[in-house]
């Protein structure tokens, strides 16, 4: 009983920024991400047509998975048709997604993209000089998750943000 009370007290003692970010994340997932990307029709649904979407969503990750399956299951070179633009390392890193089917691997890719984007925002905020307010990096992160480029990245199931985050961590 006292351990639960201590845990609740520690949660209540968290900074206000943590509570604001947690509330924002819940609203973002429930009212933006779910209806726009995770709907049953697998079609990007948004209020006006400012992004030229393709149906079904996740066309880039689907093509990557097609090449991986041809390579690992059928024994064909993923570069035989001369079309694929992904390096061999990306094919190796995404090969575990063969275990699950579409749209599950698209959902995994979307969540990974969100996590890596949030992680890169945290890394960037570490570079802010001590004593300066980190609210600018928080504002940029908040704006970026609604940006055209980020929505395009999520809609296609691309891995550019993951690659950028790994470069930033290096």
C-alpha positions as CSV (number, residue, x, y, z in Angstrom):
1,X,0.0,0.0,0.0
2,X,2.8,2.4,0.8
3,X,4.7,1.5,-2.3
4,X,1.6,2.5,-4.4
5,X,1.3,5.7,-2.5
6,X,5.0,6.5,-3.2
7,X,4.6,5.7,-6.9
8,X,1.6,8.0,-7.1
9,X,3.5,10.7,-5.3
10,X,6.5,10.3,-7.6
11,X,4.2,10.6,-10.6
12,X,2.6,13.7,-9.2
13,X,6.0,15.3,-8.6
14,X,6.9,15.1,-12.3
15,X,7.5,18.4,-14.0
16,X,4.6,20.1,-15.7
17,X,6.2,19.7,-19.1
18,X,6.0,15.9,-18.7
19,X,2.3,16.1,-18.1
20,X,1.8,18.5,-21.0
21,X,3.7,16.1,-23.3
22,X,1.9,13.1,-22.1
23,X,-1.5,14.7,-22.7
24,X,-0.4,15.9,-26.1
25,X,0.8,12.4,-27.0
26,X,-2.5,10.9,-26.0
27,X,-4.5,13.4,-28.0
28,X,-2.2,13.1,-31.0
29,X,-2.5,9.3,-31.0
30,X,-6.2,9.2,-30.4
31,X,-7.5,12.1,-32.6
32,X,-4.8,12.4,-35.3
33,X,-2.9,9.3,-35.8
34,X,-5.7,6.8,-35.4
35,X,-8.2,8.4,-37.8
36,X,-5.7,9.5,-40.4
37,X,-3.5,6.5,-40.7
38,X,-4.9,3.6,-38.7
39,X,-8.4,3.5,-40.2
40,X,-10.0,0.2,-41.4
41,X,-10.0,1.3,-45.1
42,X,-6.2,1.7,-45.1
43,X,-6.6,5.0,-46.8
44,X,-5.1,8.3,-45.6
45,X,-8.1,10.4,-44.5
46,X,-7.6,14.1,-43.9
47,X,-9.6,17.2,-44.2
48,X,-8.3,18.6,-47.4
49,X,-6.2,16.9,-50.1
50,X,-2.8,18.6,-49.7
51,X,-0.8,15.4,-49.7
52,X,-1.0,13.3,-52.9
53,X,-1.8,10.0,-51.1
54,X,-1.6,6.5,-52.5
55,X,-4.0,3.7,-51.6
56,X,-3.4,1.6,-49.6
57,X,-1.1,3.5,-47.2
58,X,2.4,2.2,-46.6
59,X,3.4,1.8,-50.3
60,X,7.1,2.3,-49.6
61,X,7.4,-0.3,-46.8
62,X,5.3,-2.7,-48.9
63,X,7.8,-2.4,-51.7
64,X,10.7,-2.9,-49.3
65,X,9.0,-6.0,-47.9
66,X,8.4,-7.3,-51.4
67,X,12.1,-7.1,-52.2
68,X,13.1,-8.6,-48.8
69,X,10.7,-11.5,-49.4
70,X,12.0,-12.1,-52.9
71,X,15.5,-12.0,-51.5
72,X,15.1,-14.2,-48.4
73,X,12.3,-16.5,-49.4
74,X,12.6,-16.9,-53.2
75,X,16.4,-16.4,-53.4
76,X,16.2,-13.6,-56.0
77,X,18.5,-10.6,-55.8
78,X,16.6,-7.5,-54.7
79,X,18.6,-5.5,-57.2
80,X,17.8,-7.7,-60.2
81,X,15.2,-5.3,-61.7
82,X,17.5,-2.2,-61.1
83,X,14.6,-0.3,-59.4
84,X,15.1,-0.6,-55.7
85,X,16.7,2.5,-54.1
86,X,17.3,1.0,-50.6
87,X,20.8,-0.1,-49.5
88,X,21.4,-3.7,-48.3
89,X,21.6,-2.6,-44.7
90,X,18.0,-1.4,-44.7
91,X,16.9,-4.7,-46.2
92,X,18.7,-6.5,-43.4
93,X,17.3,-4.3,-40.7
94,X,13.7,-4.6,-41.9
95,X,13.8,-8.3,-42.6
96,X,12.4,-9.3,-39.2
97,X,9.2,-7.6,-40.3
98,X,8.6,-10.6,-42.6
99,X,7.3,-12.4,-39.6
100,X,4.2,-10.2,-39.6
101,X,1.9,-9.3,-42.5
102,X,0.6,-6.0,-43.9
103,X,-0.8,-3.8,-42.3
104,X,0.8,-4.9,-39.0
105,X,4.4,-4.1,-40.3
106,X,3.1,-0.7,-41.5
107,X,1.8,0.0,-38.0
108,X,5.1,-1.1,-36.5
109,X,6.9,1.2,-38.9
110,X,4.7,4.1,-38.0
111,X,5.3,3.6,-34.3
112,X,9.1,3.3,-34.9
113,X,9.0,6.5,-36.9
114,X,7.2,8.3,-34.1
115,X,9.6,6.9,-31.4
116,X,12.7,7.8,-33.4
117,X,11.3,11.3,-34.1
118,X,10.7,11.9,-30.4
119,X,14.1,10.5,-29.6
120,X,15.8,12.8,-32.1
121,X,13.9,15.7,-30.6
122,X,15.2,14.8,-27.2
123,X,18.8,14.5,-28.5
124,X,18.5,17.9,-30.1
125,X,17.3,19.4,-26.9
126,X,20.4,18.1,-25.2
127,X,22.4,20.4,-27.4
128,X,20.7,23.4,-26.1
129,X,23.0,25.4,-23.9
130,X,22.6,25.1,-20.2
131,X,20.5,28.0,-18.8
132,X,18.7,28.5,-22.1
133,X,15.0,27.6,-22.4
134,X,14.5,24.4,-24.3
135,X,11.0,25.5,-25.3
136,X,12.1,26.3,-28.9
137,X,13.1,22.7,-29.5
138,X,9.8,21.6,-28.0
139,X,8.0,24.0,-30.3
140,X,9.8,22.7,-33.4
141,X,9.1,19.1,-32.4
142,X,5.4,20.0,-31.9
143,X,5.2,21.7,-35.2
144,X,7.1,19.0,-37.0
145,X,4.8,16.1,-36.2
146,X,2.0,17.9,-38.1
147,X,4.3,19.0,-41.0
148,X,3.8,17.9,-44.6
149,X,7.1,16.0,-44.7
150,X,6.3,14.0,-41.6
151,X,2.8,13.1,-42.7
152,X,4.2,12.0,-46.0
153,X,6.8,9.9,-44.2
154,X,4.1,8.2,-42.2
155,X,1.7,7.8,-45.1
156,X,4.3,6.0,-47.2
157,X,5.9,4.0,-44.4
158,X,9.3,5.4,-45.1
159,X,12.4,5.0,-42.9
160,X,14.1,8.4,-43.5
161,X,13.4,9.7,-39.9
162,X,14.8,6.4,-38.5
163,X,18.0,6.8,-40.5
164,X,18.3,10.5,-39.5
165,X,17.8,9.7,-35.8
166,X,20.5,7.0,-36.0
167,X,22.9,9.5,-37.7
168,X,22.1,12.0,-35.0
169,X,22.8,9.5,-32.2
170,X,26.1,8.7,-33.9
